[in-house]
Amino acid sequence: MNQIGQPNNQSARESFVAVQKNGDGDLQAFKTSSGRVLDYTQALQEVQAGQIAGVNAFKGRDGETYIRGDADGDPANNLDELPNF
């Protein structure tokens, strides 16, 4: 159990349900399953802390760290496929 009495499992974590993109199509903000809106930096911090289910952080070839969906073979739940908000 975590500090607020919820089980420490994936179902207790939030997930991303919608995204905002800039003019180039790059992800810049995320809406969580609880309705919170996080800019990219906030979202990355929460992903790295394990607070968001279904995604992970990885280091790109350019040395920057990015958010991506967990590989599950289903392109329909790719972050780019989430609805815009």
KOLGULO-971624 format. One line per field, with one value per atom (N, C-alpha, C, O): residue number from 1; z, x, y. Coordinates in Angstrom, 3 decimals, always signed. Layout:
BEGIN
nr: c(NUM / ...)
c3: c(Z / ...)
c1: c(X / ...)
c2: c(Y / ...)
This chain:
BEGIN
nr: c(1 / 1 / 1 / 1 / 2 / 2 / 2 / 2 / 3 / 3 / 3 / 3 / 4 / 4 / 4 / 4 / 5 / 5 / 5 / 5 / 6 / 6 / 6 / 6 / 7 / 7 / 7 / 7 / 8 / 8 / 8 / 8 / 9 / 9 / 9 / 9 / 10 / 10 / 10 / 10 / 11 / 11 / 11 / 11 / 12 / 12 / 12 / 12 / 13 / 13 / 13 / 13 / 14 / 14 / 14 / 14 / 15 / 15 / 15 / 15 / 16 / 16 / 16 / 16 / 17 / 17 / 17 / 17 / 18 / 18 / 18 / 18 / 19 / 19 / 19 / 19 / 20 / 20 / 20 / 20 / 21 / 21 / 21 / 21 / 22 / 22 / 22 / 22 / 23 / 23 / 23 / 23 / 24 / 24 / 24 / 24 / 25 / 25 / 25 / 25 / 26 / 26 / 26 / 26 / 27 / 27 / 27 / 27 / 28 / 28 / 28 / 28 / 29 / 29 / 29 / 29 / 30 / 30 / 30 / 30 / 31 / 31 / 31 / 31 / 32 / 32 / 32 / 32 / 33 / 33 / 33 / 33 / 34 / 34 / 34 / 34 / 35 / 35 / 35 / 35 / 36 / 36 / 36 / 36 / 37 / 37 / 37 / 37 / 38 / 38 / 38 / 38 / 39 / 39 / 39 / 39 / 40 / 40 / 40 / 40 / 41 / 41 / 41 / 41 / 42 / 42 / 42 / 42 / 43 / 43 / 43 / 43 / 44 / 44 / 44 / 44 / 45 / 45 / 45 / 45 / 46 / 46 / 46 / 46 / 47 / 47 / 47 / 47 / 48 / 48 / 48 / 48 / 49 / 49 / 49 / 49 / 50 / 50 / 50 / 50 / 51 / 51 / 51 / 51 / 52 / 52 / 52 / 52 / 53 / 53 / 53 / 53 / 54 / 54 / 54 / 54 / 55 / 55 / 55 / 55 / 56 / 56 / 56 / 56 / 57 / 57 / 57 / 57 / 58 / 58 / 58 / 58 / 59 / 59 / 59 / 59 / 60 / 60 / 60 / 60 / 61 / 61 / 61 / 61 / 62 / 62 / 62 / 62 / 63 / 63 / 63 / 63 / 64 / 64 / 64 / 64 / 65 / 65 / 65 / 65 / 66 / 66 / 66 / 66 / 67 / 67 / 67 / 67 / 68 / 68 / 68 / 68 / 69 / 69 / 69 / 69 / 70 / 70 / 70 / 70 / 71 / 71 / 71 / 71 / 72 / 72 / 72 / 72 / 73 / 73 / 73 / 73 / 74 / 74 / 74 / 74 / 75 / 75 / 75 / 75 / 76 / 76 / 76 / 76 / 77 / 77 / 77 / 77 / 78 / 78 / 78 / 78 / 79 / 79 / 79 / 79 / 80 / 80 / 80 / 80 / 81 / 81 / 81 / 81 / 82 / 82 / 82 / 82 / 83 / 83 / 83 / 83 / 84 / 84 / 84 / 84 / 85 / 85 / 85 / 85)
c3: c(+0.000 / +0.000 / +0.000 / +0.593 / -0.673 / -0.647 / +0.534 / +1.357 / +0.624 / +1.790 / +1.946 / +3.055 / +0.858 / +0.996 / +0.976 / +0.752 / +1.210 / +1.377 / +0.101 / +0.140 / -1.038 / -2.289 / -2.567 / -2.191 / -3.228 / -3.566 / -4.495 / -5.332 / -4.354 / -5.241 / -6.470 / -6.586 / -7.385 / -8.623 / -9.773 / -9.567 / -10.983 / -12.171 / -12.238 / -12.736 / -11.759 / -11.856 / -10.973 / -11.196 / -9.974 / -9.103 / -9.713 / -9.232 / -10.761 / -11.388 / -12.455 / -13.012 / -12.723 / -13.803 / -15.141 / -15.201 / -16.210 / -17.562 / -18.381 / -17.966 / -19.537 / -20.439 / -21.307 / -21.855 / -21.429 / -22.206 / -23.394 / -24.290 / -23.424 / -24.533 / -24.551 / -23.558 / -25.703 / -25.864 / -26.571 / -27.227 / -26.421 / -27.226 / -27.994 / -27.472 / -29.265 / -30.107 / -30.570 / -30.668 / -30.854 / -31.410 / -32.922 / -33.461 / -33.605 / -35.044 / -35.853 / -36.987 / -35.280 / -35.955 / -35.664 / -36.180 / -34.836 / -34.469 / -33.291 / -32.981 / -32.621 / -31.445 / -30.227 / -30.056 / -29.378 / -28.155 / -27.232 / -27.027 / -26.669 / -25.760 / -24.442 / -23.489 / -24.350 / -23.093 / -23.101 / -24.157 / -21.897 / -21.729 / -20.744 / -19.764 / -21.006 / -20.044 / -19.445 / -20.166 / -18.112 / -17.432 / -17.225 / -17.428 / -16.821 / -16.580 / -15.453 / -15.347 / -14.612 / -13.552 / -13.966 / -13.190 / -15.197 / -15.701 / -15.532 / -15.937 / -14.933 / -14.796 / -16.148 / -16.990 / -16.363 / -17.572 / -17.182 / -16.307 / -17.834 / -17.536 / -18.777 / -19.871 / -18.611 / -19.743 / -19.895 / -19.049 / -20.967 / -21.273 / -20.127 / -19.769 / -19.558 / -18.483 / -17.256 / -16.665 / -16.872 / -15.724 / -16.009 / -15.154 / -17.221 / -17.589 / -17.546 / -17.036 / -18.077 / -18.085 / -16.656 / -16.375 / -15.762 / -14.363 / -13.736 / -13.015 / -14.002 / -13.428 / -14.050 / -13.357 / -15.345 / -16.001 / -15.382 / -15.059 / -15.217 / -14.655 / -13.206 / -12.744 / -12.487 / -11.101 / -11.013 / -9.914 / -12.161 / -12.162 / -11.810 / -11.433 / -11.927 / -11.530 / -12.649 / -12.394 / -13.890 / -15.029 / -15.645 / -15.958 / -15.813 / -16.365 / -17.889 / -18.506 / -18.488 / -19.926 / -20.746 / -21.976 / -20.086 / -20.789 / -20.102 / -18.969 / -20.806 / -20.229 / -20.820 / -21.806 / -20.214 / -20.693 / -21.336 / -20.847 / -22.440 / -23.097 / -23.585 / -23.822 / -23.729 / -24.225 / -25.731 / -26.226 / -26.460 / -27.915 / -28.393 / -27.605 / -29.693 / -30.295 / -30.068 / -30.061 / -29.882 / -29.640 / -28.182 / -27.828 / -27.331 / -25.926 / -25.034 / -23.812 / -25.622 / -24.842 / -24.389 / -25.009 / -23.300 / -22.792 / -23.248 / -23.174 / -23.723 / -24.291 / -23.653 / -23.034 / -23.817 / -23.339 / -24.530 / -25.630 / -24.291 / -25.320 / -24.631 / -23.454 / -25.399 / -24.890 / -24.761 / -25.511 / -23.807 / -23.666 / -24.917 / -25.454 / -25.377 / -26.569 / -26.249 / -25.397 / -26.954 / -26.770 / -28.101 / -28.138 / -29.203 / -30.515 / -31.067 / -32.173 / -30.316 / -30.755 / -31.094 / -30.183 / -32.384 / -32.748 / -32.388 / -32.364 / -32.108 / -31.787 / -30.457 / -30.255 / -29.539 / -28.272 / -28.183 / -27.093 / -29.342 / -29.413 / -28.943 / -29.198 / -28.276 / -27.782 / -28.906 / -28.688 / -30.101 / -31.231 / -31.653 / -32.319 / -31.282 / -31.657 / -30.638 / -30.898 / -29.474 / -28.482 / -29.015 / -29.825 / -28.571 / -29.044 / -28.567 / -27.558 / -29.312 / -28.913 / -27.909 / -27.897 / -27.066 / -26.156 / -26.231 / -25.544)
c1: c(+0.842 / +0.000 / +0.893 / +1.972 / +0.422 / +1.173 / +0.717 / -0.073 / +1.201 / +0.935 / -0.533 / -0.970 / -1.304 / -2.708 / -3.624 / -4.829 / -3.051 / -3.834 / -4.266 / -5.112 / -3.690 / -4.010 / -2.956 / -1.795 / -3.365 / -2.357 / -1.300 / -1.594 / -0.079 / +1.012 / +1.011 / +1.834 / +0.093 / +0.063 / -0.292 / -0.651 / -0.190 / -0.374 / -1.776 / -1.930 / -2.801 / -4.159 / -4.357 / -5.292 / -3.493 / -3.615 / -2.946 / -3.146 / -2.157 / -1.464 / -2.345 / -3.238 / -2.080 / -2.773 / -2.206 / -1.158 / -2.919 / -2.427 / -2.710 / -3.484 / -2.083 / -2.343 / -3.547 / -3.626 / -4.485 / -5.699 / -5.837 / -6.638 / -5.074 / -5.126 / -3.816 / -3.089 / -3.532 / -2.283 / -2.528 / -3.550 / -1.568 / -1.506 / -0.203 / +0.826 / -0.262 / +0.935 / +1.203 / +0.292 / +2.475 / +2.817 / +2.615 / +2.156 / +2.947 / +2.755 / +3.531 / +3.160 / +4.608 / +5.406 / +4.903 / +5.451 / +3.858 / +3.329 / +4.022 / +3.764 / +4.912 / +5.602 / +4.694 / +3.986 / +4.716 / +3.925 / +4.435 / +5.641 / +3.511 / +3.948 / +3.201 / +3.665 / +2.039 / +1.293 / +0.451 / +0.132 / +0.096 / -0.640 / -1.781 / -1.638 / -2.914 / -4.013 / -4.028 / -3.950 / -4.129 / -4.120 / -5.546 / -6.523 / -5.631 / -6.921 / -7.704 / -8.914 / -7.032 / -7.743 / -8.088 / -8.680 / -7.714 / -8.048 / -6.962 / -7.135 / -5.838 / -4.744 / -4.102 / -4.050 / -3.611 / -2.879 / -1.433 / -1.156 / -0.514 / +0.913 / +1.650 / +1.415 / +2.554 / +3.399 / +4.428 / +4.505 / +5.213 / +6.112 / +7.092 / +7.336 / +7.644 / +8.625 / +7.998 / +8.581 / +6.810 / +6.120 / +5.793 / +5.990 / +5.292 / +4.938 / +6.159 / +6.088 / +7.275 / +8.499 / +8.935 / +9.338 / +8.857 / +9.233 / +8.346 / +8.841 / +7.052 / +6.137 / +6.340 / +6.229 / +6.634 / +6.922 / +8.177 / +8.196 / +9.224 / +10.475 / +10.303 / +11.029 / +9.353 / +9.086 / +8.155 / +7.863 / +7.683 / +6.824 / +5.377 / +4.634 / +4.968 / +3.624 / +2.593 / +1.394 / +3.043 / +2.139 / +2.265 / +3.366 / +1.132 / +1.119 / +1.141 / +0.632 / +1.736 / +1.675 / +2.689 / +2.642 / +3.607 / +4.627 / +5.972 / +6.058 / +7.012 / +8.353 / +9.161 / +8.759 / +10.298 / +11.218 / +12.412 / +12.889 / +12.889 / +14.065 / +14.952 / +14.490 / +16.232 / +17.189 / +17.320 / +17.655 / +17.053 / +17.143 / +18.578 / +19.505 / +18.742 / +20.075 / +20.710 / +21.934 / +19.864 / +20.382 / +20.773 / +21.217 / +20.609 / +20.980 / +19.876 / +20.022 / +18.762 / +17.627 / +16.763 / +16.774 / +16.013 / +15.112 / +13.694 / +13.236 / +13.004 / +11.668 / +10.701 / +11.109 / +9.414 / +8.348 / +7.848 / +7.673 / +7.622 / +7.009 / +6.105 / +6.275 / +5.144 / +4.264 / +5.016 / +5.958 / +4.603 / +5.204 / +4.925 / +3.819 / +5.912 / +5.757 / +4.837 / +5.142 / +3.699 / +2.785 / +2.285 / +1.405 / +2.857 / +2.484 / +1.189 / +0.781 / +0.531 / -0.728 / -0.499 / -0.433 / -0.374 / -0.110 / -1.257 / -1.060 / -2.443 / -3.597 / -3.435 / -4.065 / -2.599 / -2.432 / -1.087 / -0.601 / -0.499 / +0.688 / +0.310 / -0.810 / +1.198 / +0.889 / +0.433 / -0.423 / +0.993 / +0.583 / -0.862 / -1.467 / -1.416 / -2.784 / -3.826 / -5.025 / -3.383 / -4.342 / -5.052 / -4.488 / -6.304 / -7.026 / -6.352 / -5.648 / -6.583 / -6.088 / -7.057 / -8.244 / -6.532 / -7.404 / -7.061 / -7.676)
c2: c(-1.181 / +0.000 / +1.253 / +1.260 / +2.303 / +3.547 / +4.395 / +3.934 / +5.617 / +6.453 / +6.831 / +7.138 / +6.817 / +7.193 / +5.969 / +6.090 / +4.805 / +3.607 / +2.906 / +2.014 / +3.303 / +2.632 / +1.579 / +1.736 / +0.500 / -0.519 / +0.044 / +0.897 / -0.427 / -0.012 / -0.903 / -1.811 / -0.647 / -1.413 / -0.494 / +0.665 / -1.015 / -0.189 / +0.403 / +1.518 / -0.291 / +0.224 / +1.457 / +2.227 / +1.657 / +2.820 / +4.050 / +5.165 / +3.857 / +4.980 / +5.619 / +4.979 / +6.868 / +7.558 / +7.095 / +6.453 / +7.433 / +7.196 / +8.446 / +9.309 / +8.537 / +9.655 / +9.305 / +8.206 / +10.245 / +9.998 / +10.938 / +10.673 / +12.033 / +12.988 / +13.777 / +13.826 / +14.393 / +15.132 / +16.459 / +16.656 / +17.360 / +18.581 / +18.524 / +18.095 / +18.972 / +18.985 / +20.407 / +21.230 / +20.680 / +21.984 / +21.954 / +20.947 / +23.030 / +23.128 / +22.101 / +21.795 / +21.564 / +20.538 / +19.128 / +18.153 / +19.016 / +17.706 / +17.061 / +15.899 / +17.808 / +17.272 / +17.374 / +18.366 / +16.343 / +16.362 / +17.455 / +17.585 / +18.250 / +19.304 / +19.317 / +19.943 / +18.635 / +18.562 / +17.296 / +16.749 / +16.838 / +15.590 / +15.799 / +16.531 / +15.153 / +15.119 / +13.721 / +12.726 / +13.652 / +12.363 / +11.850 / +12.570 / +10.607 / +9.970 / +10.628 / +10.433 / +11.403 / +12.128 / +13.556 / +14.306 / +13.933 / +15.261 / +16.309 / +17.459 / +15.916 / +16.879 / +17.136 / +16.240 / +18.359 / +18.715 / +18.978 / +19.798 / +18.277 / +18.387 / +18.852 / +18.339 / +19.835 / +20.172 / +19.046 / +18.156 / +19.087 / +17.974 / +17.711 / +16.559 / +18.766 / +18.598 / +17.947 / +17.037 / +18.413 / +17.812 / +16.345 / +15.481 / +16.072 / +14.702 / +13.798 / +12.679 / +14.272 / +13.477 / +13.148 / +12.019 / +14.120 / +13.883 / +12.807 / +11.941 / +12.857 / +11.868 / +10.490 / +9.478 / +10.439 / +9.162 / +8.548 / +7.360 / +9.357 / +8.848 / +8.397 / +7.516 / +8.990 / +8.609 / +7.399 / +6.927 / +6.890 / +5.722 / +6.019 / +5.113 / +7.274 / +7.664 / +7.542 / +7.653 / +7.313 / +7.222 / +5.829 / +5.377 / +5.158 / +3.801 / +3.835 / +4.771 / +2.804 / +2.608 / +3.376 / +3.344 / +4.068 / +4.848 / +4.687 / +4.213 / +5.090 / +5.063 / +6.198 / +6.815 / +6.468 / +7.504 / +6.811 / +5.787 / +7.383 / +6.817 / +7.953 / +9.068 / +7.645 / +8.632 / +8.474 / +7.397 / +9.562 / +9.551 / +9.640 / +9.828 / +9.503 / +9.585 / +10.947 / +11.077 / +11.969 / +13.317 / +13.549 / +14.641 / +12.528 / +12.637 / +13.168 / +13.170 / +13.623 / +14.122 / +12.945 / +11.882 / +13.145 / +12.120 / +12.428 / +13.568 / +11.389 / +11.531 / +10.540 / +9.557 / +10.821 / +9.938 / +9.117 / +9.639 / +7.833 / +7.000 / +5.974 / +5.655 / +5.472 / +4.425 / +3.121 / +2.863 / +2.292 / +0.969 / +0.156 / +0.197 / -0.575 / -1.406 / -2.580 / -3.414 / -2.627 / -3.749 / -4.295 / -5.155 / -3.788 / -4.274 / -3.695 / -4.049 / -2.806 / -2.212 / -0.746 / +0.080 / -0.388 / +1.007 / +1.943 / +3.158 / +1.422 / +2.263 / +2.996 / +4.034 / +2.479 / +3.192 / +3.915 / +4.214 / +4.189 / +5.030 / +6.442 / +6.885 / +7.143 / +8.482 / +9.411 / +10.268 / +9.249 / +10.090 / +9.828 / +10.668 / +8.696 / +8.340 / +8.795 / +8.696 / +9.295 / +9.782 / +11.003 / +11.739 / +11.243 / +12.427 / +13.707 / +13.721 / +14.772 / +16.095 / +16.695 / +16.368 / +17.577 / +18.334 / +19.792 / +20.607)
